[in-house]
């Protein structure tokens, strides 16, 4: 049974209505700044990681971050070249250069469910390589030709990696310029391929389609890949092998590395004109996760929303049409990939960012927006009403922002059966300055859990660990597991188990932990779960 102190502090029912602002912290890296930051719902920076010039940054469930850092390169906008991982305390645990004579990493990255990192890179080629593939020689000069590629990176050591899967745009091109080349064909007959002469612009840097954003859907095992210069997004089958991704057959859909779907600009595949564009210079394509409003739909930050109008951006949400077999298809009436129109759009007077920027659907149906050109982060509800806003000091450029809907992290996911120490980081919110917290655990699972008086469900089954942590906190084993949050709404605690307490039969057993926050005698928050496995 829980202690009378903990139970008694939650006797009052929860009467407050659900806040309009979504819970969570916001993760971002101001371009050129010396640190990556987490800001809370009150606009206070509550945690940072050191390191100058991060571009894209994402957080793992253990509180470590993975980010693309600017390293010396050929100088195209968005160049990174350095992939880095830091633990929650700011220690660099992985640091590699994806920058050599063959390729250069840039713009966005994506943490995959298997722990690998998907990165955007350009292949470092020459104009002669482009001309050999059918590029019009009158449209290219300079030292470089930079077709896009995707690489799946596996960590092999603190300063090493393997490329375990890759895809290259140059393997999937078509052109109508030079009929002596094997890839000569009618562009409009091959929407699955990329026109090497589109957009029809003169290139001096070789920056052809300017890929700038990716997202991965583990349900379908496919990748969204945004191309700013051609104002469209591509869908690529990740179920292929690298060999299949270089060809036109294989993979779960039988299409190899050819485009499964593309959207935003039907002119790019010869089936429309400038007035048919539905995206313009977009960034940050995202699949809406399962369980979120609009699950399965796709959102974009559309930088130049209205044709012919300046200073207007939008967040656009669409539903990708799929047939009965779950495959995207070309509409037989329009002869283009659908949809014709979005299912939801947000725009407003003065809402504009010419470059960078992001939009992310949140679990409560709100949308977190980063207007990256001005360094403004804000959250809107489905009607477009602003629920929260934060201006990054100094108005730096911000490539994108991520919502982090967590409050509790552990510095490790395993404890030796011989004993050991696991530290916990509680980052709640400065609004909770001085509120009471309890770290609680369970050895017997998370369901059905128990309900605090007032209705708050704690997803821990009450057992000996729960009882000990509730009734005997702040001792040599349960270090600082109960007390008051500090001025930043944060605290650190630990579970430090001496040798001889755990037994070998417990190997493989999971210990689950969560904290409960109590304010004004009412239990107001339970954190996410953290799991620590007892190991050899």
Residue pairs with C-beta under 8 A, 6 or more apart in sequence:
1 7
1 462
1 467
2 450
2 462
2 466
2 467
2 470
2 471
3 470
3 471
6 438
6 470
6 516
6 518
7 452
7 453
9 436
9 518
9 521
9 523
10 452
10 453
10 454
10 456
10 516
10 518
10 521
10 522
10 523
11 453
11 454
11 521
12 453
12 454
12 520
12 521
12 522
13 453
13 454
13 455
13 522
14 454
14 455
14 456
14 522
14 523
14 524
16 524
18 364
20 366
20 381
20 387
21 41
21 366
21 379
21 387
21 388
22 362
22 363
22 364
22 366
22 368
22 379
22 387
22 403
22 405
23 41
23 405
23 525
24 41
24 362
24 403
24 404
24 405
24 406
25 38
25 39
25 40
25 41
25 46
25 47
25 403
25 404
25 406
25 427
25 429
26 38
26 39
26 40
26 368
26 377
26 390
26 401
26 402
26 403
26 404
27 36
27 37
27 38
27 57
27 58
27 59
27 65
27 401
27 402
27 403
27 404
28 36
28 37
28 39
28 57
28 370
28 377
28 392
28 398
28 400
28 401
28 402
29 35
29 36
29 37
29 54
29 55
29 56
29 57
29 67
29 398
29 399
30 37
30 375
30 392
30 394
30 396
30 397
30 398
31 53
31 54
31 55
31 356
31 396
31 397
31 398
31 399
32 52
32 53
32 396
32 397
33 52
33 53
33 54
33 396
34 50
34 51
34 52
35 48
35 49
35 50
35 51
36 48
36 49
36 51
36 54
36 57
36 65
36 67
37 45
37 47
37 48
38 45
38 46
38 47
38 48
38 404
38 427
39 45
39 46
39 377
39 390
40 46
40 427
40 428
40 429
40 430
40 431
40 489
41 388
41 429
41 431
42 429
42 430
42 431
43 390
44 430
44 488
46 427
46 429
46 430
46 488
46 489
46 490
47 88
47 427
47 490
48 90
49 65
49 86
49 90
50 90
51 67
51 69
51 84
51 86
53 69
53 70
54 67
54 68
54 69
54 70
54 84
55 67
55 68
55 69
55 70
55 78
55 80
55 107
55 399
56 67
56 68
56 80
56 107
56 108
56 109
56 399
56 400
57 65
57 66
57 67
57 68
57 402
58 65
58 66
58 67
58 109
58 110
58 111
58 402
59 65
59 66
59 402
59 404
59 406
60 66
60 111
61 406
61 409
62 87
62 88
62 409
62 410
62 411
62 413
63 87
63 88
63 406
63 409
63 410
63 411
63 425
64 85
64 86
64 87
64 88
64 93
65 85
65 86
66 83
66 84
66 85
66 94
66 109
66 111
66 117
67 83
67 84
67 85
67 86
67 109
68 80
68 82
68 83
68 84
68 105
68 106
68 107
68 108
68 109
68 119
69 80
69 81
69 82
69 83
69 84
70 79
70 80
70 81
70 82
71 79
71 80
71 81
71 82
71 97
71 99
72 81
72 99
73 79
73 80
73 81
73 99
73 104
73 106
74 104
74 124
74 144
74 146
74 205
75 205
76 106
76 122
76 146
76 205
76 206
76 207
76 210
77 207
77 210
77 355
78 106
78 107
78 210
78 212
79 104
79 106
80 105
80 106
80 107
81 97
81 98
81 99
81 104
81 105
81 106
82 95
82 96
82 97
82 98
82 99
82 105
83 94
83 95
83 96
83 97
83 98
83 105
83 109
83 117
83 119
83 153
83 161
84 92
84 94
84 95
84 96
85 92
85 93
85 94
85 95
85 155
86 92
86 93
87 93
87 411
88 409
88 411
88 425
89 411
93 158
94 155
94 158
94 159
95 158
95 159
96 153
96 159
96 160
96 161
98 104
98 105
98 119
98 121
98 151
98 153
98 161
99 105
101 124
102 123
102 124
103 121
103 122
103 123
103 124
103 149
103 151
104 121
104 122
104 124
104 146
105 119
105 120
105 121
105 151
106 120
106 121
106 122
106 211
107 120
107 211
107 212
107 213
107 399
108 119
108 120
108 212
108 213
108 214
108 284
108 400
109 117
109 118
109 119
109 120
109 214
110 117
110 118
110 119
110 214
110 215
110 216
111 117
111 118
112 118
112 152
112 216
112 218
113 218
115 155
116 152
116 153
116 154
116 155
116 164
117 152
117 153
117 155
118 150
118 151
118 152
118 153
118 214
118 216
118 223
119 150
119 151
119 153
120 148
120 149
120 150
120 211
120 212
120 214
120 225
121 148
121 149
121 150
121 151
122 146
122 147
122 148
122 149
122 207
122 211
123 146
123 147
123 148
123 149
123 168
123 170
124 144
124 146
125 144
125 145
125 146
125 147
125 170
125 206
126 143
126 144
126 145
127 135
127 137
127 140
127 141
127 142
127 143
127 144
127 145
127 206
128 145
129 145
129 170
130 140
130 145
130 147
130 196
130 206
130 208
131 137
131 140
132 181
133 170
133 173
133 175
133 181
133 183
133 196
134 173
134 175
134 177
134 178
134 181
134 183
134 184
134 196
134 197
135 145
135 175
135 177
135 196
135 197
136 177
136 197
138 202
139 197
139 200
139 201
139 202
139 203
140 202
140 203
140 206
141 202
141 203
141 204
142 203
142 204
142 205
142 206
143 206
144 205
144 206
145 203
145 206
145 208
146 205
146 206
146 207
146 208
147 168
147 169
147 170
147 208
147 209
148 168
148 169
148 208
148 209
148 211
148 225
148 227
149 166
149 167
149 168
149 169
150 166
150 167
150 214
150 223
150 225
150 236
151 163
151 165
151 166
152 163
152 164
152 165
152 166
152 238
153 161
153 162
153 163
153 164
154 161
154 162
154 163
154 164
155 161
156 162
165 238
165 240
165 241
165 242
165 245
166 242
166 245
167 236
167 240
167 242
167 245
167 246
167 257
168 245
168 246
168 257
169 194
169 209
171 245
171 246
171 247
171 257
172 192
172 193
172 194
172 248
172 257
172 258
172 259
173 183
173 193
173 194
173 195
173 196
174 183
174 184
174 185
174 187
174 190
174 193
174 194
174 195
174 196
175 181
175 183
175 184
175 185
175 187
175 195
175 196
175 197
176 184
176 185
176 186
176 187
176 195
176 197
177 197
178 184
183 193
183 196
185 193
186 270
187 193
187 195
187 198
187 269
187 270
188 269
188 270
188 271
190 269
191 259
191 262
191 269
191 271
191 330
191 337
192 248
192 255
192 258
192 259
192 260
193 258
193 259
193 269
194 209
194 234
194 259
194 268
195 268
195 269
195 270
198 230
198 267
198 268
199 229
199 230
199 268
201 229
207 229
208 229
209 227
209 228
209 229
209 230
210 227
210 228
210 229
211 225
211 226
211 227
211 228
212 226
212 227
212 228
212 283
213 224
213 225
213 226
213 282
213 283
213 284
213 285
213 400
214 223
214 224
214 225
214 226
214 285
215 223
215 224
215 285
215 286
215 287
216 222
216 223
216 224
216 238
216 287
217 223
217 224
217 287
219 290
220 326
221 237
221 238
221 239
221 252
222 235
222 236
222 237
222 238
222 239
222 260
223 235
223 236
223 238
224 233
224 234
224 235
224 285
224 286
224 287
224 298
225 233
225 234
225 235
225 236
225 285
226 233
226 234
226 282
226 283
226 284
226 285
226 300
227 233
227 234
228 281
228 282
228 283
230 264
230 265
230 268
231 264
231 265
231 268
231 277
231 279
231 280
231 281
231 282
232 262
232 263
232 264
232 265
232 268
232 279
233 262
233 263
233 264
233 279
233 282
233 285
233 298
233 300
234 259
234 261
234 262
235 259
235 260
235 261
235 262
235 320
235 328
236 245
236 257
236 259
236 260
237 245
237 251
237 252
237 253
237 255
237 256
237 257
237 260
239 251
239 252
239 253
240 250
240 251
240 256
240 257
241 250
241 251
243 250
244 250
244 251
244 256
244 257
245 251
245 256
245 257
246 256
246 257
247 256
247 257
248 255
248 256
248 257
248 258
249 255
249 256
250 256
251 257
253 260
253 327
260 327
260 328
261 320
261 328
261 337
262 268
262 269
262 337
263 278
263 279
263 318
263 320
263 337
263 338
263 339
264 277
264 278
264 279
264 282
264 300
265 272
265 276
265 277
265 278
265 279
266 272
266 276
266 277
266 336
266 337
267 273
267 274
267 276
267 277
271 335
271 336
272 336
274 307
275 307
276 336
277 307
278 316
278 342
279 300
279 302
279 316
280 302
280 303
280 304
280 305
280 307
281 302
281 303
281 304
281 354
281 355
282 300
282 301
282 302
282 303
282 316
283 300
283 301
283 303
283 355
283 356
283 357
283 358
283 372
283 400
284 299
284 300
284 301
284 357
284 358
284 359
284 360
284 400
285 298
285 299
285 300
286 298
286 299
286 300
286 358
286 359
286 360
286 361
287 296
287 297
287 298
288 294
288 295
288 296
288 297
288 298
288 299
288 317
288 361
289 295
289 361
290 296
291 363
292 361
292 362
292 363
292 365
293 361
293 365
293 382
294 317
294 343
294 344
294 361
296 319
297 317
297 318
297 319
297 320
297 343
298 317
298 318
298 319
298 320
299 315
299 316
299 317
299 359
299 360
299 361
299 367
300 315
300 316
300 318
300 359
301 313
301 314
301 315
301 353
301 357
301 358
301 359
301 369
301 370
302 313
302 314
302 315
302 316
303 313
303 353
303 354
303 355
303 357
304 310
304 312
304 313
304 354
305 312
305 313
305 314
305 316
305 347
306 312
311 350
311 352
312 347
312 351
312 352
313 347
313 351
313 352
313 353
313 357
313 371
314 345
314 346
314 347
314 351
315 345
315 346
315 347
315 359
315 367
315 369
316 342
316 344
316 345
317 342
317 343
317 344
317 345
317 361
318 339
318 342
318 343
319 339
319 343
320 328
320 338
320 339
321 328
321 329
321 331
321 337
321 338
321 339
322 328
322 329
323 329
328 337
329 337
330 336
330 337
331 337
331 338
331 340
334 340
344 382
346 359
346 367
346 369
346 380
346 384
348 384
351 371
352 371
352 373
353 371
353 372
353 373
353 374
354 373
355 372
355 373
355 397
356 370
356 372
356 373
356 397
356 398
356 399
356 400
357 369
357 370
357 371
357 372
357 373
357 398
357 400
358 368
358 369
358 370
358 372
358 399
358 400
358 401
358 402
359 367
359 368
359 369
359 370
360 367
360 368
360 369
360 401
360 402
360 403
361 367
362 368
362 379
362 403
362 405
363 405
365 381
365 382
366 379
366 380
366 381
366 382
366 387
367 379
367 380
367 382
368 377
368 378
368 379
368 401
368 402
368 403
369 377
369 378
369 379
369 380
370 376
370 377
370 398
370 400
370 401
371 377
371 378
372 397
372 398
372 399
372 400
373 397
374 391
374 395
375 391
375 392
375 394
375 395
375 396
375 397
375 398
376 389
376 390
376 391
376 392
376 395
377 389
377 390
377 391
377 392
377 398
377 401
378 386
378 388
378 389
378 390
379 386
379 387
379 388
379 389
380 386
380 387
381 387
392 398
405 528
406 427
406 527
406 528
407 426
407 427
407 428
407 515
407 525
407 527
407 528
408 424
408 425
408 426
408 513
408 514
408 515
408 527
408 528
408 529
408 530
409 424
409 425
409 427
409 530
410 422
410 423
410 424
410 425
410 513
410 530
410 532
411 422
411 423
411 424
411 425
412 422
412 423
412 532
413 531
413 532
413 533
414 532
414 533
414 534
414 535
415 422
415 495
415 497
415 502
415 511
415 532
415 533
415 534
415 535
416 534
416 535
416 536
417 502
417 503
417 504
417 506
417 507
417 534
417 535
417 536
418 499
418 502
419 497
419 498
419 499
419 500
419 501
419 502
420 496
420 497
421 494
421 495
421 496
421 497
422 494
422 495
422 532
423 492
423 493
423 494
424 439
424 492
424 493
424 494
424 495
424 513
424 515
424 530
425 490
425 492
426 437
426 439
426 485
426 490
426 491
426 492
426 493
426 515
426 527
427 489
427 490
428 435
428 437
428 485
428 489
428 490
428 517
428 525
429 489
430 487
430 488
430 489
431 489
432 485
432 489
432 517
432 519
432 525
433 485
433 486
433 487
433 488
433 489
434 484
434 485
435 484
435 485
435 489
435 517
435 518
435 519
435 524
436 482
436 483
436 484
436 485
436 517
436 518
436 519
437 482
437 483
437 484
437 485
437 491
437 515
437 516
437 517
437 518
438 469
438 470
438 473
438 481
438 482
438 515
438 516
438 518
439 469
439 473
439 478
439 481
439 482
439 493
439 513
439 514
439 515
440 458
440 460
440 466
440 469
440 470
440 513
440 514
440 515
440 516
441 460
441 465
441 466
441 469
441 495
441 511
441 512
441 513
442 460
442 461
442 462
442 463
442 465
442 466
442 511
442 512
442 513
443 463
443 464
443 465
443 509
443 510
443 511
444 461
444 463
445 461
445 510
445 512
446 459
446 460
446 461
446 512
446 529
447 459
447 461
448 461
449 457
449 458
449 459
449 460
449 461
450 457
450 458
450 460
450 461
450 462
451 457
451 458
452 458
452 516
452 523
453 523
454 522
454 523
456 516
456 523
456 524
456 525
456 526
457 526
458 514
458 516
458 526
459 512
459 514
459 526
459 529
460 466
460 512
460 513
460 514
460 529
465 511
468 478
469 478
469 481
472 478
473 481
473 482
474 480
474 481
474 482
474 483
476 496
476 498
477 495
477 496
477 497
477 498
477 501
478 493
478 495
479 493
479 494
479 495
479 496
480 491
480 492
480 493
480 494
481 493
481 494
481 495
483 491
484 491
485 491
485 517
495 511
495 513
495 532
502 534
506 534
507 534
507 535
507 536
508 533
508 534
508 535
509 533
509 534
510 531
510 532
510 533
510 534
511 531
511 532
511 533
511 534
512 529
512 530
512 531
512 532
513 529
513 530
513 531
513 532
514 526
514 527
514 528
514 529
514 530
515 526
515 527
516 523
516 525
516 526
516 527
517 523
517 524
517 525
517 526
517 527
518 524
